[in-house]
Amino acid sequence: MTSVAALASTLLYSWWTSYSYKAALIFASTCSVIGNLFYAAGLPCQSLTLVMIGRLLNGFGSARSINRRYVADSYSIAERTAASAAFVTATALGMATGPALASVLHVASDQSSSVFWQPENAPGWFMFTAWVIYLVCLIWKFEDPPRPKSHKAETDSHDKQTQGTKEERRSLLGSNNGVPEEEEGETPMCCNIPVIITLIIYMVLKMVLEAVLSSESNLTALYFGWEGNVMGVHLTILALLILPVNFGIAFLAQWYFDRELIIGLLVAMFCGE
């Protein structure tokens, strides 16, 4: 439910952020607040419908596309790579903190006799509180970046964007066969083999990650007899392994081409499988 809703919300937010970041973020945060409330209330209400609605709203609260759009629009080209690296690092830290927090909440709620505070819904109550605090801070402090209002400002902005776009579209490896890039034209997305391969690899990585996360509790309980707190520690360790890999790739990118790094990572994944 969450992944399907996130897929639909990406299209919504890609349009919405062309007009306002704050409004889109408030909507996403409100969905997360209500979604976690419904998810946590599903157990005491004994309602699977509430759980499913909560997961659906959590998917609409996924603001990843808003954050990436903000990075692309608000940072200069020189700062954009550093901002994207910080975004990926924050994502990895969140993936590590989540299971660790779930492990702590499992221990804290394991002996509870109240149906409102059990290992199954304790993370929902915690995230509900966290999203409420985030929403209040968002409304209080966040401000949209300035946008051109007059027709002349829009024209000047369009001219600057057009001038900068020519530089961004220029290939870092130069033109092919000595033909100037202005005469070559743009390559359609469906014919850009490196981009298509990268997207496929990214999709497979996400698919494997979701498979690991969704099957972790069943497999570890069946084969190892792990409880929720032990499983949380295991997922935390797996997520923390992403950080040295990210730093290592950033370091190696200074001496190797992206193509060589991708091939090396594919070989490593093949050996791991």
Residue pairs with C-beta under 8 A, 6 or more apart in sequence:
1 52
1 55
1 56
1 59
2 55
2 56
2 58
2 59
2 62
3 59
3 210
4 56
4 59
5 55
5 56
5 57
5 58
5 59
5 60
5 62
6 59
6 60
6 62
6 64
7 59
8 59
8 60
9 28
9 59
9 60
9 61
9 62
9 65
10 62
10 64
10 65
13 24
13 28
13 63
13 65
13 66
13 69
14 65
14 69
16 23
16 24
16 27
17 24
17 65
17 66
17 69
17 70
17 73
20 144
21 66
21 69
21 70
21 142
21 144
21 145
22 138
22 142
22 143
22 144
24 63
24 66
25 63
25 66
25 138
25 142
26 135
26 138
26 139
27 60
28 60
28 61
28 62
28 63
28 66
29 61
29 63
29 131
29 134
29 135
29 138
30 61
30 135
31 57
31 58
31 60
31 61
32 57
32 58
32 61
32 127
32 131
33 61
33 128
33 131
33 132
33 135
34 54
34 57
35 53
35 54
35 55
35 56
35 57
35 58
35 59
35 60
35 61
36 54
36 58
36 124
36 125
36 127
36 128
36 131
37 54
37 124
37 128
38 50
38 51
38 53
38 54
38 57
39 50
39 51
39 54
39 55
39 58
39 121
39 124
40 54
40 121
40 122
40 124
40 125
40 128
41 47
41 50
41 54
41 121
41 124
42 48
42 50
42 51
42 54
42 121
43 115
43 116
43 118
43 120
43 121
44 115
44 116
44 121
54 124
61 131
67 87
68 84
68 87
71 80
71 83
71 84
71 87
72 80
73 145
74 145
75 83
77 164
77 168
85 246
85 250
88 246
89 243
89 246
92 239
92 240
92 242
92 243
92 246
93 243
95 239
95 242
96 236
96 239
96 240
96 242
96 243
97 236
98 235
98 239
99 231
99 232
99 233
99 234
99 235
99 236
99 239
100 232
100 233
100 236
101 123
101 126
101 232
102 123
102 228
102 232
103 228
103 229
103 230
103 231
103 232
103 233
103 236
104 229
104 232
105 119
105 122
105 123
105 126
106 119
106 122
106 227
106 228
106 229
106 232
107 229
108 122
109 117
109 118
109 119
109 122
110 119
110 229
112 118
116 125
117 125
119 228
148 154
148 156
148 157
169 181
169 186
170 181
171 181
175 181
175 184
176 184
189 195
189 196
190 196
194 259
197 262
198 262
201 262
201 266
212 238
213 235
216 231
216 234
216 235
217 228
217 231
220 226
220 230
220 231
220 234
221 227
221 231
226 234
249 261
249 265
252 261
253 261
256 264
